[in-house]
C-alpha cells in the first residue's frame, strides 16, 4: 500500500512536470504539436493515477464515458475547420466549467449528506463555492461566446440601461450566498443552489454586452476561468495535479488575454464592459 502511494505521488509529480513542459512548448508554432502531445500524456497519466488512488464505484461507467468523450474529441478534431477553432475552444471551455461545477457539488453532497461527515473543512467548502461560481460563469459565458461567433445569435453587443449595476448587484449576491453556504454548509444548503443560479445568470449577462470582434479575447479569458475552476476543484478533491494543471491554465490564459488586449490597443476592462476603442458600446 505504501509503495502504491509513493508511485501515485511520483506519477502526479511527473504529470505536473509534463504539463509545464507542454505549455512551454506551446509558446512556439514549431513546437506546439509536441507541447500538445506532452500535455495529453500528462493528462492520461494523471487520470490513470487518480483511478488507482480513489475508490471508484464503477470502472465500466468511466470506460464508457472515456469512449464517448474520445469519440467526440476525434470527431471535432477531424471535422472542425481551423477557421472555427475559436468556437470549438469556447465549447470546450464551457464543458470544463460545467464539469468543475458538477464535481464540486457532487463531492460536497457525498461528504456532507451521504457520508454525513460531522465537520466539513471550511477550506473545502470555500473551494466548492469558488469552483461553482467560476465554473458556472465559464459555462454559460462560453456558450454565449460560441453563439455569437457561430452566428447562432446576433454578434452585436446587447446592452440595456443599468446593465453593469445589475451585474454588480448579482455578483455581490453571489458572494453573500457563498459566504452563507460556507458558514453553515448543511443548514444553508439552499444558498448553494442560489449561488449556482446567480452564477449561471452572471455568465450570460457579462458576455452579451461584448461585441463579436472582441470574442477571441473573451474566449481566452474564459479559458483562464476554466483553469481556475479546475484548480479550485483540485482543492475540493485534494488532487495536487488538478491544482497545478488548473493553475497553469488559469495563469497562462490571463497572460494570453493581456497580450491580445495590448495587441488590440485595448484594456481588459473596456473589453469586458463592451466599450469600443472610440467610446460607446461595441
LINBEL-V427534 format. One record per residue. RES is the residue in one letter. PHI is phi as a letter, one per 40 degrees, with the letter a starting at -180 (NA if undefined). D_LAST is the distance of its C-alpha to the last C-alpha in whole Angstrom. Layout:
BEGIN
res = {RES,RES}
phi = {PHI,PHI}
d_last = {D_LAST,D_LAST}
END
This chain:
BEGIN
res = {X,X,X,X,X,X,X,X,X,X,X,X,X,X,X,X,X,X,X,X,X,X,X,X,X,X,X,X,X,X,X,X,X,X,X,X,X,X,X,X,X,X,X,X,X,X,X,X,X,X,X,X,X,X,X,X,X,X,X,X,X,X,X,X,X,X,X,X,X,X,X,X,X,X,X,X,X,X,X,X,X,X,X,X,X,X,X,X,X,X,X,X,X,X,X,X,X,X,X,X,X,X,X,X,X,X,X,X,X,X,X,X,X,X,X,X,X,X,X,X,X,X,X,X,X,X,X,X,X,X,X,X,X,X,X,X,X,X,X,X,X,X,X,X,X,X,X,X,X,X,X,X,X,X,X,X,X,X,X,X,X,X,X,X,X,X,X,X,X,X,X,X,X,X,X,X,X,X,X,X,X,X,X,X,X,X,X,X,X,X,X,X,X,X,X,X,X,X,X,X,X,X,X,X,X,X,X,X,X,X,X,X,X,X,X,X,X,X,X,X,X,X,X,X,X,X,X,X,X,X,X,X,X,X,X,X,X,X,X,X,X,X,X,X,X,X,X,X,X,X,X,X,X,X,X,X,X,X,X,X,X,X,X,X,X,X,X,X,X,X,X,X,X,X,X,X,X,X,X,X,X,X}
phi = {NA,c,c,c,c,c,c,c,c,c,c,d,c,c,c,c,c,c,c,c,c,c,c,c,c,c,c,b,c,c,b,c,c,c,c,c,c,d,c,c,c,c,c,c,c,c,c,c,c,c,c,c,c,c,c,c,c,a,c,c,c,c,c,c,c,c,c,c,c,c,c,c,c,c,c,c,c,c,c,c,c,c,c,b,c,d,c,c,c,c,c,c,d,c,c,c,c,c,c,c,c,c,c,c,c,c,c,c,c,c,c,c,b,c,c,f,c,c,b,c,d,c,c,c,c,c,c,c,c,c,c,c,d,c,c,c,c,c,c,c,c,c,c,c,c,c,c,c,c,c,g,c,b,d,c,c,c,b,b,a,d,g,c,c,c,c,c,c,c,c,c,c,c,c,c,c,c,c,c,c,c,c,c,a,d,c,c,b,c,d,c,c,c,c,c,c,c,c,c,c,c,c,d,c,c,c,b,c,c,c,c,c,c,c,c,d,c,c,c,c,c,c,c,c,d,c,c,c,c,c,c,c,c,c,c,c,c,f,b,c,c,c,c,c,c,c,c,c,c,c,c,c,c,c,c,c,c,c,c,c,c,c,c,c,f,b,c,c,c,c,c,c,c,g,c,c,d,c,g,g,c,c}
d_last = {59,59,58,56,54,54,53,50,49,49,47,44,45,45,42,40,41,40,37,37,38,36,33,34,35,31,30,32,31,35,36,33,35,38,36,34,38,39,36,37,41,40,39,42,44,42,42,46,47,45,47,50,49,48,50,49,50,49,49,49,46,44,45,44,41,41,42,39,36,38,38,34,34,36,34,31,32,34,32,28,27,26,23,22,23,19,20,23,22,20,23,25,23,23,27,28,26,28,31,31,31,34,36,35,36,39,41,41,42,45,46,45,47,49,50,50,50,51,49,46,44,42,40,40,39,36,35,35,32,30,30,29,26,25,26,25,21,21,23,20,17,18,19,16,14,17,17,13,15,18,17,18,15,13,10,7,6,9,10,13,15,17,14,15,18,19,18,20,23,23,23,26,27,27,29,31,32,32,35,37,37,38,41,43,41,44,44,40,39,38,35,34,33,31,29,29,27,25,24,23,21,19,18,17,15,14,12,11,8,6,5,8,8,8,11,14,14,13,16,18,18,19,22,23,23,25,27,28,28,31,32,33,34,37,38,39,41,42,41,41,40,37,36,36,34,31,31,31,28,26,27,26,23,22,23,21,18,19,20,17,15,18,17,14,15,12,14,14,13,10,9,10,9,5,6,5,8,9,9,7,4,0}
END
